[in-house]
Amino acid sequence: MIKTVVSIYILFFFFALFLFMLYKYWINIKDEKRNIRYILVTIRSTVLLMLLIIFSNPLFLLNQTIIDNKKIAVFLDNSKSVSFLKNSNDFKDKISLLENELNMNNVESNIYLFGDSIRNLTDYSKIDFNDSSTDINQVFEAVKFLNYNEYILISDGMQNQGLLDFLLLPNVVINVFGLNSNYKNEDLSINDVSIVYTSKDSIHIKTKILSESTYNYNSILVRLSNDKVNNKDLGYVDIASDKKVFFNDFIISKSDLSSNNIIHIENIDNESNLDNNYYNFTLDLNSLNRKKALLFSGRLSQNTKYIKSLIKEYPNIDLYHFYNLYEFNPNEVQIDQFDIIILDSFPISPEHLKIVKEYKFFKNKNIVFLKGPSVNDDYNYYNEYLFQWGYVFNPEKNGDIVSYNTENYNLYGSIINKIAPINTDRKLTNINLEKSILYDKNNSSTLIDYKDNNLFLFIPNLSKASNETLSIYNTDNLKFLINLLFKKIIFDFDTDRPVIYSNNKSPYINNNFNLYMDLNKINSQYEKIKFFIYNKDGSIYSEINNCSLNQDKVYKCTSSLNVAGKYFVQAQIDFINGYKLSSNQIELIINDLDVETNNLGLNQKILEDISLNYNGFYSSLEELNNYVNSIKPESYVSLDLSEILIFNFQYFWFLIILLLMLEWAIRKNKGLL
C-alpha cells in the first residue's frame, strides 16, 4: 500500500500540467533530428516525473500479522508476612511446577520476587519469605518497563509501605492469586512451678506448661533469671500439637537461686501473648540456703555481744560458739561445713594458736577477726597469726583516730565521714595501709580492713564506738559499714551494689517489661528507691514510677518505651543516713514493631482491586495450576504496521540538476537556446 502526503486531486492536476508542458516542449523541438528530439523529450519528462514524485512525497505502508507464543511474568511476594506458611516447601514445589508447565506449553515466563526490592528469581532457595516490607507499587513500576503479554501476581495483599498507587498501564493484564498464610494464634505459658524435692546442693522443680499450639515444636528452651544469673539454660521441652498440658522436671543448683526467680520459656513463632511466658518463682532463702558460722572467743567482751547481735539479724545463719576449748572436739566439729569462721580475741594462748595452725584458718576460708580488750601478751599471739596478712601490732599506744580513709573506697565515703572518733589501745601497722577501708592517716594505723573475702576489725569496743557515732550523727554508720562488709563475706555477693534484673531485656515498643531488685539482702533502713532509664549516651531518659514492694521483699517496677533503640537501666537506693547505693546497669534493646509479622492474614480486597484495575481476575492460589493449564501457547496475534520511504530526495535533486545541465548542453550545441 502506498500513501502520499498530498491530495490525489492536486497530484492529478500537476500531472496534467506536466503533460501539457511536455507537449509544448515537443512542438518546440519537432524540427530537430529524430534522435535529438527523443533524447531531449526523455530528459525533460524524467525531470518532470521526478519533480512530481518529490511533490507527492509517497510512503510504502507494510502490514504484517504475527502469531507469537505468549509471554508471562510472575511476581511472587517474598515478605515475612508470608513466612507463616508452614508448608513453605510445598509452596516452592508449586512455583516450580508452575514454571515447568508454562515451559511445557511453550509459554515464555520469568519469575520475579518482590518485597524489599524487585529481583529476578534464579534459584528457588531465594524464596525465603524474609523481606521486611511489602510494597506492591514496586510491581506496577516494574511492569512499565517490561514487555509481557500477561502478568501474574501472587501475594497475601498485606501492603505496608504506603497506599497503593494504580499507575496508568494501558492494555496491561494482571491476574492475581491470593496467598493466604496459615497463620493461627498460638500460645505457650508457664502456669505453675513447684518444688519436687530438695537435695544438699540443688532443688528439683516441676513446671506446668500450657500449650495452644497448632504445630509441633522441638527443643523449646527454658531459662532462669534472677539477681545471680541471667537467662541461664535449664533445659528443653518438646511441644506436641495434640497435647494441651506438659509437665517437665528441672534441676537447679542452689548457688544459682535467689529469693525471687524468673522461669522463662522461649517464644514460638506465632506467639500471641508474650506476658505469660514468664513465671515468678519465689523462695525462702532462710530455709533453702542456711549458713553456718563458727565463733571462737578467746575472751568474752562487748565485742562478743556485738558480733552475736549482728549475726542474729540473719535468720538463716546457724551460729556455733566455742569459748571453753574443752567444749571444742575436732572430731565432732568439721571445719569444712562452716561458711564463715569468726575469731573473737582469738588466738591469745598457745592452745588457741595450735588450733589456728592445725586448721589453717588463714587458707580458703571466710574469716572475721575481732580484736577485743587485750593484755600485753595477747598481741604476741595476734601478731603470729596476723603477720601472714601483712599486719603487726606495735608496742606503743594509739590515741583517738579522727582522720579516716575516703579515697580508695568512695562507695563508703558518705558512711566513713560520719563515724565518730574511735579510741584504740595499740597502733597497727599495715603494709597496705592506704587500701584499708578505715584507717588513721596521721598515725598510720588501720581500724577496719577487707582482704580476699576476710574482714578484720581492730576496734577494742565496737559497741562504744557505735553508740558514740549514733549519738553524734543520729545513725549508727559504723554498724552499717560493718554490716555491709559482713554480708559480702557470708553471702558471697557484692552488697555494695544491689542487683537488678528484667523478665525481658528485648521488648517491642509500647510492650511492658518488668524490673526486679531483691531487697532481702538490704537490712538497713532505706529512704527511697529510684529506677532510671538512660539513653546510650548516658543522659537520663526517664524515671520509672510504677513500682511496688511485694510480700517477699522484691521491688518490682513496670515500664514500657515508645521509641526503639538501646537503653540502660540502673537503680539507686537512698538510705536514711545519706548513704547511696547504685545497682548494676542492665541493657535494654527496644525493638520496633515488625510491620510484617504484625500484619498477617489475607487482604483480599486489595488483590481484587488490582485485578479489576488491570483487566485481570482474582482467584486463590489453589486455582493457579488450573489456570496455567488453560493457557493456549499460540494465542497472541499482533499487527506490525511499518512506514517505508520510497526515495531519498537528496539524490533526486542531484539527478534533476545533472539532467537539466545535460539538456542545456545539447540545446546549446544545436542552437536551441
C-alpha positions as CSV (number, residue, x, y, z in Angstrom):
1,M,0.0,0.0,0.0
2,I,1.3,3.5,-1.0
3,K,0.4,6.6,0.8
4,T,1.1,10.3,-0.1
5,V,1.0,13.4,1.9
6,V,-0.7,15.4,-0.9
7,S,-4.3,15.0,-2.1
8,I,-4.8,12.8,-5.2
9,Y,-6.7,15.6,-7.0
10,I,-3.8,18.0,-6.6
11,L,-1.4,15.3,-7.9
12,F,-3.7,14.7,-10.9
13,F,-3.7,18.5,-11.7
14,F,0.0,18.7,-11.6
15,F,0.4,15.5,-13.7
16,A,-1.9,17.1,-16.4
17,L,0.1,20.3,-16.2
18,F,3.3,18.4,-16.6
19,L,1.9,16.6,-19.7
20,F,0.8,19.8,-21.3
21,M,4.2,21.4,-20.7
22,L,5.8,18.3,-22.2
23,Y,3.6,18.5,-25.3
24,K,4.5,22.2,-25.8
25,Y,8.2,21.2,-25.4
26,W,7.7,18.6,-28.1
27,I,6.2,21.2,-30.5
28,N,9.2,23.5,-30.0
29,I,11.8,20.8,-30.9
30,K,9.9,19.0,-33.7
31,D,12.2,20.3,-36.4
32,E,15.3,18.7,-34.8
33,K,16.7,15.3,-35.8
34,R,14.7,12.4,-34.5
35,N,17.3,11.1,-32.1
36,I,18.0,14.5,-30.7
37,R,14.3,15.1,-30.3
38,Y,13.7,11.9,-28.4
39,I,16.7,12.5,-26.1
40,L,15.5,15.9,-25.1
41,V,12.0,14.8,-24.5
42,T,13.2,11.8,-22.4
43,I,15.4,14.1,-20.3
44,R,12.5,16.7,-19.8
45,S,9.9,14.0,-19.0
46,T,12.3,12.4,-16.5
47,V,12.8,15.7,-14.7
48,L,9.1,16.4,-14.6
49,L,8.4,13.0,-13.2
50,M,11.0,13.4,-10.5
51,L,9.5,16.8,-9.6
52,L,6.1,15.2,-9.3
53,I,7.4,12.4,-7.0
54,I,9.2,15.0,-4.8
55,F,6.0,17.0,-4.6
56,S,3.8,14.0,-3.6
57,N,6.3,12.5,-1.0
58,P,5.0,8.9,-1.2
59,L,5.3,6.2,1.5
60,F,5.0,2.5,1.5
61,L,2.8,1.1,4.3
62,L,3.6,-2.5,5.2
63,N,1.1,-4.6,7.3
64,Q,2.4,-7.8,9.0
65,T,0.3,-10.1,11.1
66,I,2.4,-12.1,13.7
67,I,1.3,-15.1,15.7
68,D,3.6,-15.5,18.7
69,N,4.0,-17.6,21.9
70,K,2.5,-16.0,25.0
71,K,5.0,-14.3,27.4
72,I,4.1,-14.2,31.1
73,A,5.9,-12.6,34.1
74,V,5.1,-13.9,37.6
75,F,5.6,-11.7,40.6
76,L,5.9,-13.6,43.9
77,D,5.6,-12.0,47.4
78,N,8.7,-12.8,49.4
79,S,7.8,-10.8,52.6
80,K,7.9,-12.1,56.2
81,S,4.1,-12.0,56.5
82,V,4.1,-15.0,54.1
83,S,6.6,-16.8,56.3
84,F,3.8,-18.3,58.4
85,L,3.1,-20.7,55.7
86,K,4.1,-23.9,57.4
87,N,4.1,-25.7,54.1
88,S,6.6,-23.4,52.6
89,N,8.4,-26.2,50.9
90,D,5.1,-27.3,49.3
91,F,4.7,-23.7,48.1
92,K,8.1,-23.8,46.4
93,D,7.2,-27.0,44.7
94,K,4.0,-25.3,43.5
95,I,6.0,-22.5,41.9
96,S,8.4,-24.9,40.4
97,L,5.5,-26.9,38.9
98,L,4.1,-23.6,37.5
99,E,7.3,-22.8,35.7
100,N,7.6,-26.3,34.3
101,E,4.0,-26.3,33.0
102,L,4.4,-22.9,31.3
103,N,7.6,-24.2,29.6
104,M,5.8,-27.4,28.5
105,N,3.1,-25.3,27.0
106,N,5.6,-23.2,25.1
107,V,4.8,-20.2,27.2
108,E,7.8,-18.0,27.9
109,S,8.0,-17.0,31.5
110,N,10.1,-15.2,34.1
111,I,9.6,-15.2,37.9
112,Y,10.4,-12.1,40.0
113,L,10.5,-11.8,43.8
114,F,9.2,-8.6,45.4
115,G,9.2,-7.2,48.9
116,D,12.2,-5.0,49.9
117,S,13.1,-4.9,46.1
118,I,12.3,-6.4,42.8
119,R,14.7,-9.1,41.6
120,N,14.7,-12.0,39.2
121,L,14.4,-15.4,40.7
122,T,17.3,-17.6,39.6
123,D,17.3,-20.1,42.5
124,Y,14.3,-21.5,44.4
125,S,16.4,-21.2,47.6
126,K,16.0,-17.5,47.3
127,I,12.3,-17.9,48.2
128,D,12.9,-17.4,51.9
129,F,10.0,-15.1,52.9
130,N,12.4,-12.8,54.7
131,D,11.8,-9.4,53.2
132,S,11.0,-6.9,55.9
133,S,8.3,-5.0,53.9
134,T,5.6,-5.4,51.2
135,D,5.3,-2.7,48.5
136,I,3.1,-3.8,45.6
137,N,3.7,-0.5,44.0
138,Q,7.1,-1.8,43.0
139,V,5.3,-4.3,40.8
140,F,3.5,-1.6,38.9
141,E,6.7,0.4,38.4
142,A,8.4,-2.7,37.1
143,V,5.6,-3.5,34.6
144,K,6.1,-0.2,32.9
145,F,9.5,-1.3,31.7
146,L,8.7,-4.9,30.9
147,N,7.1,-6.4,27.7
148,Y,5.0,-9.4,28.6
149,N,1.5,-10.3,27.3
150,E,0.3,-11.0,30.8
151,Y,1.4,-10.7,34.4
152,I,0.6,-13.0,37.4
153,L,0.8,-11.5,40.9
154,I,0.9,-14.0,43.9
155,S,0.6,-12.2,47.3
156,D,-1.2,-12.0,50.6
157,G,-2.0,-8.4,49.8
158,M,-0.7,-7.1,53.2
159,Q,0.6,-3.8,51.8
160,N,2.6,-1.9,54.5
161,Q,4.6,0.7,52.5
162,G,2.1,3.5,51.8
163,L,-1.1,3.4,49.8
164,L,-1.5,1.6,46.5
165,D,-0.8,3.8,43.5
166,F,-2.5,2.3,40.5
167,L,-0.4,3.5,37.5
168,L,-2.0,4.1,34.1
169,L,-0.9,1.0,32.2
170,P,-3.0,0.6,29.1
171,N,-3.6,-2.9,27.8
172,V,-1.8,-4.5,30.8
173,V,-3.3,-7.7,32.2
174,I,-2.5,-8.6,35.8
175,N,-4.1,-11.8,37.1
176,V,-4.0,-12.0,40.9
177,F,-3.8,-15.1,43.1
178,G,-4.3,-14.8,46.8
179,L,-1.7,-16.3,49.1
180,N,-3.4,-16.9,52.4
181,S,-0.9,-17.7,55.2
182,N,-1.7,-20.5,57.6
183,Y,-1.3,-18.1,60.5
184,K,-3.1,-19.1,63.6
185,N,-2.6,-17.6,67.1
186,E,-0.6,-19.9,69.3
187,D,0.5,-19.6,72.9
188,L,2.8,-21.2,75.4
189,S,2.5,-20.3,79.1
190,I,4.1,-21.4,82.3
191,N,1.2,-22.0,84.6
192,D,2.9,-23.3,87.7
193,V,6.3,-24.1,89.2
194,S,6.6,-26.3,92.3
195,I,9.5,-27.9,94.3
196,V,9.5,-31.7,94.0
197,Y,12.3,-32.2,96.5
198,T,15.5,-30.5,97.8
199,S,18.9,-32.0,97.9
200,K,22.1,-30.7,99.6
201,D,23.2,-28.6,96.6
202,S,20.2,-28.3,94.4
203,I,16.4,-28.3,94.1
204,H,14.2,-30.3,91.7
205,I,11.3,-28.4,90.3
206,K,8.3,-29.4,88.2
207,T,6.9,-26.9,85.7
208,K,3.4,-27.0,84.3
209,I,3.3,-25.6,80.8
210,L,0.0,-24.9,78.9
211,S,0.0,-25.0,75.2
212,E,-2.3,-23.7,72.5
213,S,-0.1,-24.7,69.5
214,T,-1.2,-25.8,66.0
215,Y,2.2,-27.3,65.2
216,N,4.8,-29.4,66.8
217,Y,7.9,-27.7,68.3
218,N,11.0,-29.4,69.4
219,S,13.7,-28.2,71.9
220,I,11.9,-25.1,73.3
221,L,14.4,-23.6,75.7
222,V,13.6,-22.9,79.4
223,R,15.8,-20.4,81.2
224,L,16.3,-18.9,84.7
225,S,17.0,-15.3,85.6
226,N,17.5,-13.6,89.0
227,D,20.0,-11.3,90.6
228,K,22.6,-14.0,90.3
229,V,22.2,-15.5,86.8
230,N,20.9,-14.1,83.6
231,N,19.0,-16.3,81.2
232,K,20.7,-19.4,82.3
233,D,19.6,-22.5,80.4
234,L,17.7,-25.0,82.5
235,G,16.8,-27.4,79.7
236,Y,14.4,-28.1,76.8
237,V,10.8,-29.1,76.3
238,D,9.1,-30.6,73.3
239,I,5.6,-29.3,72.4
240,A,3.2,-31.6,70.6
241,S,0.1,-30.0,68.9
242,D,-2.2,-32.7,70.2
243,K,-1.5,-32.0,73.9
244,K,-2.5,-29.0,75.9
245,V,-0.6,-29.6,79.2
246,F,3.0,-30.5,79.7
247,F,4.9,-31.3,82.9
248,N,8.7,-31.1,82.9
249,D,11.3,-31.5,85.7
250,F,14.4,-29.4,86.0
251,I,17.3,-29.4,88.5
252,I,18.7,-26.1,89.7
253,S,21.8,-25.5,91.7
254,K,21.1,-23.7,95.0
255,S,24.0,-21.3,94.2
256,D,22.0,-20.1,91.1
257,L,18.9,-19.4,93.1
258,S,17.7,-16.2,94.8
259,S,14.6,-15.2,96.7
260,N,12.9,-14.1,93.5
261,N,13.4,-16.1,90.3
262,I,12.0,-15.9,86.8
263,I,11.4,-19.1,84.9
264,H,11.1,-18.2,81.2
265,I,10.0,-20.4,78.3
266,E,11.2,-19.4,74.8
267,N,8.7,-17.9,72.4
268,I,7.3,-19.9,69.5
269,D,6.7,-18.5,66.0
270,N,3.1,-17.5,66.3
271,E,3.1,-16.5,69.9
272,S,0.1,-14.4,70.7
273,N,0.8,-13.5,74.3
274,L,4.3,-12.9,75.5
275,D,3.4,-11.8,79.0
276,N,2.6,-15.4,80.2
277,N,6.0,-16.9,79.1
278,Y,7.4,-15.8,82.5
279,Y,6.7,-17.2,86.0
280,N,7.9,-15.6,89.2
281,F,9.2,-18.3,91.4
282,T,9.8,-17.1,95.0
283,L,11.9,-19.0,97.6
284,D,12.5,-18.7,101.3
285,L,16.3,-18.5,101.3
286,N,16.3,-18.7,105.1
287,S,15.3,-22.3,104.8
288,L,16.8,-23.1,101.4
289,N,20.4,-21.7,101.9
290,R,21.1,-21.9,105.6
291,K,24.6,-20.7,106.5
292,K,26.8,-22.0,109.4
293,A,29.0,-19.7,111.4
294,L,31.7,-20.9,113.8
295,L,32.7,-18.4,116.6
296,F,35.8,-18.8,118.7
297,S,36.1,-16.4,121.6
298,G,39.4,-16.2,123.4
299,R,38.0,-13.7,125.9
300,L,34.4,-12.6,126.3
301,S,33.8,-8.9,125.9
302,Q,31.4,-6.3,124.5
303,N,32.7,-7.3,121.0
304,T,31.4,-10.8,121.6
305,K,28.0,-9.5,122.3
306,Y,28.3,-7.1,119.4
307,I,29.1,-9.8,116.8
308,K,26.5,-12.2,118.1
309,S,23.8,-9.5,117.9
310,L,24.8,-8.8,114.3
311,I,24.5,-12.5,113.4
312,K,21.1,-12.7,114.9
313,E,19.8,-10.2,112.3
314,Y,20.2,-13.0,109.7
315,P,17.7,-15.8,110.4
316,N,19.3,-18.2,108.0
317,I,22.7,-18.3,109.9
318,D,23.2,-21.0,112.4
319,L,25.8,-19.9,115.0
320,Y,28.2,-22.4,116.8
321,H,30.0,-20.6,119.6
322,F,33.0,-22.1,121.5
323,Y,34.6,-20.2,124.4
324,N,36.0,-23.0,126.6
325,L,38.3,-25.1,124.4
326,Y,37.4,-28.3,126.3
327,E,34.0,-28.0,124.6
328,F,35.6,-28.0,121.2
329,N,36.0,-31.5,119.9
330,P,37.8,-31.5,116.5
331,N,36.4,-35.0,115.7
332,E,32.8,-33.7,116.1
333,V,33.2,-30.3,114.5
334,Q,34.1,-30.4,110.8
335,I,35.5,-27.0,109.9
336,D,34.7,-27.5,106.2
337,Q,31.0,-27.5,107.0
338,F,31.1,-23.8,108.1
339,D,30.6,-20.9,105.7
340,I,32.4,-18.4,108.0
341,I,34.8,-18.5,111.0
342,I,34.8,-15.7,113.5
343,L,37.9,-15.2,115.7
344,D,36.9,-13.1,118.7
345,S,40.1,-12.1,120.6
346,F,41.5,-15.3,119.3
347,P,44.2,-16.6,119.4
348,I,45.5,-15.4,122.8
349,S,47.2,-18.7,124.0
350,P,49.4,-21.4,122.7
351,E,46.4,-23.7,122.6
352,H,44.5,-21.2,120.5
353,L,47.4,-20.8,118.2
354,K,47.7,-24.6,117.8
355,I,44.0,-24.7,116.6
356,V,44.5,-21.9,114.2
357,K,47.6,-23.5,112.7
358,E,46.2,-27.0,112.6
359,Y,43.0,-26.0,110.8
360,K,44.8,-23.3,108.7
361,F,42.1,-20.7,109.2
362,F,44.0,-18.4,107.0
363,K,43.6,-20.6,104.0
364,N,40.4,-20.9,101.8
365,K,38.0,-19.7,104.5
366,N,35.9,-16.6,105.1
367,I,37.3,-15.2,108.3
368,V,36.2,-12.3,110.5
369,F,38.9,-11.3,113.1
370,L,37.8,-9.1,116.0
371,K,40.3,-7.6,118.4
372,G,38.7,-7.1,121.8
373,P,40.1,-5.6,125.0
374,S,43.5,-7.2,125.3
375,V,46.5,-7.5,127.6
376,N,50.1,-7.3,126.5
377,D,50.7,-11.0,126.0
378,D,47.7,-11.2,123.6
379,Y,49.5,-9.1,121.0
380,N,52.3,-11.7,120.6
381,Y,49.7,-14.3,119.5
382,Y,47.8,-11.8,117.4
383,N,50.9,-10.9,115.5
384,E,51.9,-14.5,114.9
385,Y,48.5,-15.1,113.2
386,L,48.1,-11.7,111.6
387,F,51.7,-11.4,110.2
388,Q,50.7,-13.6,107.2
389,W,48.1,-10.9,106.3
390,G,50.6,-8.0,106.5
391,Y,49.5,-6.7,109.9
392,V,51.7,-6.1,113.0
393,F,50.6,-4.6,116.4
394,N,53.2,-2.1,117.7
395,P,54.1,-1.8,121.4
396,E,53.2,1.9,121.5
397,K,49.7,3.0,122.4
398,N,47.5,4.8,120.0
399,G,45.1,7.7,120.7
400,D,41.8,8.7,119.2
401,I,41.6,8.2,115.4
402,V,39.8,11.1,113.8
403,S,41.0,11.0,110.2
404,Y,39.6,8.3,108.1
405,N,40.3,7.0,104.6
406,T,37.8,8.0,101.9
407,E,40.0,7.8,98.8
408,N,40.0,4.2,97.6
409,Y,36.6,3.3,99.0
410,N,34.5,6.1,97.5
411,L,31.4,3.9,97.8
412,Y,31.8,4.1,101.6
413,G,32.7,7.7,101.7
414,S,29.4,9.1,102.9
415,I,29.4,6.5,105.8
416,I,33.0,6.9,106.8
417,N,32.8,10.7,107.0
418,K,30.0,10.2,109.6
419,I,31.7,7.9,112.1
420,A,32.7,9.3,115.5
421,P,36.4,9.3,116.6
422,I,37.4,5.8,117.8
423,N,39.8,5.1,120.7
424,T,42.3,2.3,120.2
425,D,44.9,0.9,122.6
426,R,47.5,-0.2,120.2
427,K,48.8,1.0,116.9
428,L,48.5,-1.4,114.0
429,T,50.9,-1.3,111.1
430,N,49.6,-2.4,107.7
431,I,51.8,-2.9,104.7
432,N,48.8,-1.8,102.5
433,L,47.7,1.0,104.8
434,E,46.1,3.2,102.1
435,K,44.0,0.3,100.8
436,S,42.4,-0.1,104.2
437,I,38.7,0.8,104.5
438,L,39.1,2.7,107.7
439,Y,42.4,4.0,109.0
440,D,44.1,6.9,110.7
441,K,46.1,8.9,108.2
442,N,48.0,10.8,111.0
443,N,49.1,7.7,113.0
444,S,49.2,5.3,110.0
445,S,47.1,2.8,111.9
446,T,44.3,0.5,110.4
447,L,41.0,0.0,112.1
448,I,38.9,-1.9,109.6
449,D,40.2,-3.8,106.6
450,Y,38.9,-6.2,104.0
451,K,41.2,-8.6,102.2
452,D,40.4,-11.6,100.0
453,N,36.9,-12.0,101.5
454,N,38.2,-11.7,105.0
455,L,37.2,-8.9,107.4
456,F,39.5,-7.5,110.1
457,L,38.1,-5.3,112.9
458,F,40.8,-3.8,115.1
459,I,38.5,-1.8,117.4
460,P,38.6,-2.9,121.0
461,N,35.0,-1.8,121.8
462,L,32.7,-1.8,118.9
463,S,29.6,-1.2,121.0
464,K,31.0,2.0,122.4
465,A,32.2,3.3,119.0
466,S,28.7,2.6,117.5
467,N,26.9,4.3,120.4
468,E,29.1,7.4,120.1
469,T,28.5,7.5,116.3
470,L,24.8,7.2,116.8
471,S,24.7,10.0,119.4
472,I,26.6,12.4,117.1
473,Y,25.1,11.6,113.7
474,N,21.7,10.0,114.7
475,T,22.6,6.9,112.7
476,D,24.9,4.1,113.5
477,N,27.1,4.4,110.4
478,L,29.8,2.2,111.9
479,K,27.5,-0.8,112.3
480,F,26.1,0.0,108.9
481,L,29.6,-0.3,107.4
482,I,30.4,-3.5,109.3
483,N,27.1,-5.0,108.2
484,L,27.8,-4.3,104.5
485,L,31.2,-5.9,104.8
486,F,29.9,-8.9,106.8
487,K,27.3,-9.6,104.1
488,K,29.9,-9.6,101.4
489,I,31.7,-12.4,103.2
490,I,28.8,-14.6,104.4
491,F,26.5,-14.4,101.4
492,D,29.2,-14.3,98.7
493,F,27.8,-11.4,96.8
494,D,28.6,-7.8,96.2
495,T,26.4,-6.0,98.8
496,D,28.0,-2.7,97.6
497,R,25.8,-2.9,94.5
498,P,22.2,-4.1,94.6
499,V,21.4,-6.3,91.6
500,I,18.5,-5.6,89.2
501,Y,17.3,-7.9,86.5
502,S,14.4,-8.0,84.0
503,N,12.0,-10.5,82.7
504,N,12.5,-9.2,79.1
505,K,15.5,-7.2,78.0
506,S,14.5,-7.0,74.4
507,P,10.8,-6.0,74.3
508,Y,8.9,-4.3,71.4
509,I,7.9,-0.7,71.7
510,N,4.9,0.0,73.9
511,N,5.2,-3.5,75.4
512,N,5.6,-3.7,79.1
513,F,8.7,-5.1,80.7
514,N,9.4,-5.7,84.4
515,L,12.4,-4.9,86.5
516,Y,13.2,-6.5,89.8
517,M,15.5,-5.9,92.8
518,D,15.7,-8.2,95.8
519,L,15.7,-6.2,99.0
520,N,16.1,-9.3,101.3
521,K,19.9,-8.5,101.3
522,I,19.3,-4.9,102.2
523,N,19.0,-4.9,106.0
524,S,19.5,-1.2,106.7
525,Q,16.7,1.2,106.5
526,Y,16.4,3.0,103.2
527,E,14.5,6.2,102.4
528,K,13.8,5.9,98.7
529,I,14.5,3.6,95.7
530,K,14.8,5.1,92.2
531,F,14.9,3.3,88.9
532,F,16.3,5.4,86.0
533,I,16.4,4.7,82.3
534,Y,19.4,6.1,80.5
535,N,20.0,6.9,76.8
536,K,23.0,5.2,75.3
537,D,25.0,8.5,75.6
538,G,24.5,8.3,79.4
539,S,21.8,11.0,79.7
540,I,18.7,10.3,81.8
541,Y,15.7,9.3,79.5
542,S,13.1,8.9,82.3
543,E,12.5,7.7,85.8
544,I,10.2,4.7,86.4
545,N,7.5,5.4,88.9
546,N,5.2,2.4,88.6
547,C,6.9,0.4,91.3
548,S,5.8,-1.7,94.3
549,L,7.3,-3.9,97.0
550,N,5.7,-7.3,97.3
551,Q,5.5,-9.5,100.5
552,D,8.7,-11.3,99.5
553,K,10.6,-8.0,99.7
554,V,11.1,-7.9,96.0
555,Y,10.9,-4.5,94.5
556,K,9.2,-4.6,91.1
557,C,8.9,-1.8,88.5
558,T,6.9,-2.0,85.3
559,S,7.5,0.3,82.3
560,S,7.4,0.5,78.5
561,L,9.1,2.7,75.9
562,N,7.6,4.0,72.7
563,V,10.9,4.7,70.9
564,A,13.1,1.9,69.6
565,G,16.8,1.9,70.4
566,K,19.4,0.9,73.0
567,Y,18.9,2.0,76.7
568,F,20.3,1.2,80.1
569,V,18.6,0.8,83.4
570,Q,20.1,1.4,86.9
571,A,18.6,1.7,90.3
572,Q,19.7,3.8,93.3
573,I,18.9,3.2,97.0
574,D,18.9,6.3,99.2
575,F,19.4,5.3,102.9
576,I,18.3,7.4,105.8
577,N,21.9,8.1,106.8
578,G,22.6,9.8,103.5
579,Y,24.4,6.8,102.0
580,K,23.5,6.0,98.4
581,L,23.9,2.6,96.6
582,S,23.8,2.2,92.9
583,S,22.8,-1.1,91.3
584,N,24.3,-2.9,88.4
585,Q,23.4,-1.5,85.0
586,I,21.5,-3.6,82.6
587,E,21.0,-3.0,78.9
588,L,17.6,-2.8,77.2
589,I,17.1,-3.2,73.5
590,I,13.7,-1.8,72.5
591,N,12.7,-3.3,69.1
592,D,10.5,-1.5,66.6
593,L,7.3,-3.3,65.7
594,D,7.9,-5.6,62.7
595,V,5.3,-4.4,60.1
596,E,5.4,-7.8,58.6
597,T,4.9,-10.1,61.5
598,N,2.3,-7.7,63.0
599,N,0.4,-7.6,59.7
600,L,-0.7,-11.1,59.0
601,G,-3.5,-12.7,57.0
602,L,-5.0,-12.1,53.6
603,N,-6.2,-8.7,52.2
604,Q,-8.5,-10.0,49.5
605,K,-10.0,-6.5,48.9
606,I,-6.6,-5.1,47.7
607,L,-5.9,-8.0,45.5
608,E,-9.3,-7.8,43.9
609,D,-8.8,-4.1,43.2
610,I,-5.5,-4.8,41.5
611,S,-7.1,-7.4,39.2
612,L,-10.0,-5.0,38.3
613,N,-7.7,-2.1,37.6
614,Y,-5.5,-4.1,35.2
615,N,-8.0,-6.2,33.2
616,G,-7.4,-9.4,35.1
617,F,-9.2,-11.7,37.5
618,Y,-8.7,-12.7,41.2
619,S,-8.6,-16.3,42.4
620,S,-7.0,-18.3,45.2
621,L,-3.6,-19.9,44.9
622,E,-5.2,-23.3,44.6
623,E,-6.6,-22.4,41.2
624,L,-3.2,-21.4,39.8
625,N,-2.3,-24.6,38.1
626,N,-5.8,-25.0,36.6
627,Y,-5.4,-21.5,35.0
628,V,-1.9,-22.3,33.7
629,N,-3.2,-25.5,32.0
630,S,-5.9,-23.4,30.3
631,I,-3.4,-21.0,28.6
632,K,-3.1,-21.6,24.8
633,P,0.5,-21.2,23.9
634,E,-0.1,-19.6,20.4
635,S,-2.9,-17.2,21.2
636,Y,-1.3,-13.9,20.8
637,V,-1.8,-12.1,17.5
638,S,0.0,-8.8,16.7
639,L,-0.3,-6.3,13.8
640,D,3.0,-4.8,12.8
641,L,2.4,-1.6,10.8
642,S,5.6,-0.1,9.2
643,E,6.1,3.0,7.1
644,I,9.0,3.0,4.5
645,L,10.2,6.0,2.5
646,I,10.4,5.1,-1.2
647,F,13.0,7.6,-2.3
648,N,15.9,9.6,-1.0
649,F,15.0,13.1,-2.2
650,Q,18.6,14.4,-1.8
651,Y,19.6,12.1,-4.7
652,F,16.5,13.2,-6.7
653,W,17.6,16.8,-6.7
654,F,21.1,15.9,-7.7
655,L,19.8,13.8,-10.7
656,I,17.5,16.6,-11.7
657,I,20.3,19.1,-11.8
658,L,22.5,16.7,-13.8
659,L,19.7,16.1,-16.3
660,L,19.0,19.8,-16.7
661,M,22.7,20.5,-17.3
662,L,22.8,17.8,-20.0
663,E,19.7,19.2,-21.6
664,W,21.2,22.7,-21.6
665,A,24.4,21.4,-23.3
666,I,22.5,19.6,-26.0
667,R,20.3,22.5,-26.8
668,K,23.2,24.9,-26.8
669,N,25.1,22.7,-29.2
670,K,22.0,22.7,-31.6
671,G,21.4,26.4,-31.3
672,L,18.1,26.0,-29.5
673,L,18.8,28.4,-26.6
